[in-house]
Amino acid sequence: MPHYTPPIRDVQFILHELLQIQTSLQAMPAYAEVDVDTINAVLEEGGKFCAEVLFPLNQPGDQEGCHYDRDNRSVTTPKGYRAAYQQFVDAGWPALACDPQYGGQGLPMSVNIPFMEMLCSGSHAWAMYPGLTHGAYECIHAHGSAELKALYLPRLVAGEWSATMCLTEAHCGTDLGLLRTRAEPQTDGSFHLTGGKIFISGGEHDLSQNIIHLVLARLPDAPAGSKGISLFVVPKIMVHPDGSLGDRNAIYCGAIEHKMGIHGNATCQMNLDGATGYLLGEPNRGLAAMFVMMNAARLGVGIQPLGLSEVAYQNAAAYAKERLQSRSLSGKKSPDLAADPIIVHPDVRRMLLTARAYTEGGRALAYFHALLIDQELNHPDETVRKDAADLVALLTPVVKAFLTDNGCQVTNECLQVFGGHGYIQEWGMEQLVRDARICTIYEGTNTIQSLDLLGRKVLSDMGARLKKFGKLVRELIEAEGVVENMQEFINPLADLADKVEKLTMEIAMKAMKNQDEVGAAAVPYLRVVGHLMFAYLWTRMVKIALSKQSDDAFYQAKLATARFYFARLLPETAMLIRQARSGADNLMQMDADLF
């Protein structure tokens, strides 16, 4: 059976030593009272819930899956899910990072994200239910009328109700401008929505009293394309003005999808047959409003494979220390045993160090991103808010795509450590591979994220956002460039920063003549930028570890992992840069009929 221990020491290292979170939070009045002890206590308790309550449900929940009742169009989640959700609600976890005005605890995103990572380690499928609810809370909080906020937010914050976002339709995925769901205005100010949605995570289940759907649809006079989309709040069960529940609304689950992974999460086909809904935000501005939820979801998706990677690494490392097979090439390491543990073999160590480097680097990037979101939304200085917003925009597609691509690689590498046993269900590794795979697809495929990064976040503003991140890199290089024991990290960081600048300019010049050059370069370009961000954060972590001058095993492991990352993983950028520079012709010249 697999095991999971919350990585509290590394979480604390990133929050307190790398990001110095308390200093940053003290500059924001909303979080000035949040101290180190509070943060640690919250995350330690959260880790216990994830390890002791959720993780034991993960494998059984995957094997059982969700059950659909065609007669009443209802879904039952796996055994234990509902009890765990009630325990989650009773402990107040849904309110952690919500506005105190609506019953929230008012903690920052940068505390909530580490907890969400551990939830995903405990059970990715289960964690999606409250994760999507929090995204809907953020959307209603940002765009809802006073009446909608008062009616819906307290119950979402309390966890009494859960939520979804209903975007995708069978004939269109990312291209939401093609959606057909209609919204007809009624005399009482409500709307009747008719249409169908697919791939709706948590669209129907038995965990909460009500499910609040955020649905994209078209008004009768809406312009064509994405500029004619509005957003509506559509409750599963109608809500009276006093908050009590009324009749069943005309939105139903027509079926649940049979998926490769995340079996414990009900991915539903939702049918709307004149369902009553309420406009959220401005007419025809629904896509902009929904992006509040989608951007939160993209950070949430980025940490999902991070949580899976942590579990995969822990179990693969433990197995490699125990599994006996063959002898070390350099001589017996355990002569009293029939064979050496496989941890002695260089390539096993390569797989484990790859997992560790990508997991710890991803954790640093995700938490850094979350702190920037806190600053964007809460810092009193307008300049700080603007700079943070620009960096958040730049980092969002990288966090989603780079971390999910890495998560797929890490879970596969860790399965490989187990050999044939990794392919067998009882060890739990094959589930992690299957669960991680969806993360590169939903909330905008990783190609979409790459196009967003290169086209919208870099080229559209002549690299202004990228230069703001580059300034952070340059400041670190200038500060540490003369420190002798930092050279093995500073030099490759500086080299990559120069190459990213040149590559960006080269692609921009090509794109002026042929926009396909952007599409051809986008995916390798995002991985190059992802490595630049990792190299920057790993260099900062190295600086801290070196400054300790101690025999603490934690810092020794941090340095060893950093050296592996710079020597073995960062050189991938050389290949990626050549790919990005190779142009569009080798992709576009062959006639479509020849495929």
Secondary structure, 3 states (H helix, E strand, C coil): CCCCCCCHHHHHHHHHHHCCHHHHHHCCHHHCCCCHHHHHHHHHHHHHHHHHHHHHHHHHHHHHCCEEECCCCEEECCCCHHHHHHHHHHCCHHHCCCCHHHCCCCCCHHHHHHHHHHHHHHHHHHHHHHHHHHHHHHHHHHHCCHHHHHHHHHHHHHCCEEEEEECCECCECCCHHHCCCEEEECCCCCEEEEEEEEEEECCCCCCCCEEEEEEEEECCCCCCHHHHCEEEEEECEEECCCCCEEEECCEEEEEECCCCCCCCCCEEEEEEEEEEEEECCCCCCHHHHHHHHHHHHHHHHHHHHHHHHHHHHHHHHHHHHHCECCCCCCCCCCCCCCCCEHHHCHHHHHHHHHHHHHHHHHHHHHHHHHHHHHHHHHCCCHHHHHHHHHHHHHHHHHHHHHHHHHHHHHHHHHHHHCHHHHHCHHHCHHHHHHHHHHHHCCCCCHHHHHHHHHHHHHHHHCCHHHHHHHHHHHHHHHHHCCCHHHHHHHHHHHHHHHHHHHHHHHHHHHHCCCCHHHHHHHHHHHHHHHHHHHHHHHHHHHHHHHHHCCCCHHHHHHHHHHHHHHHHHCCHHHHHHHHHHCCCHHHHCCCHHHC
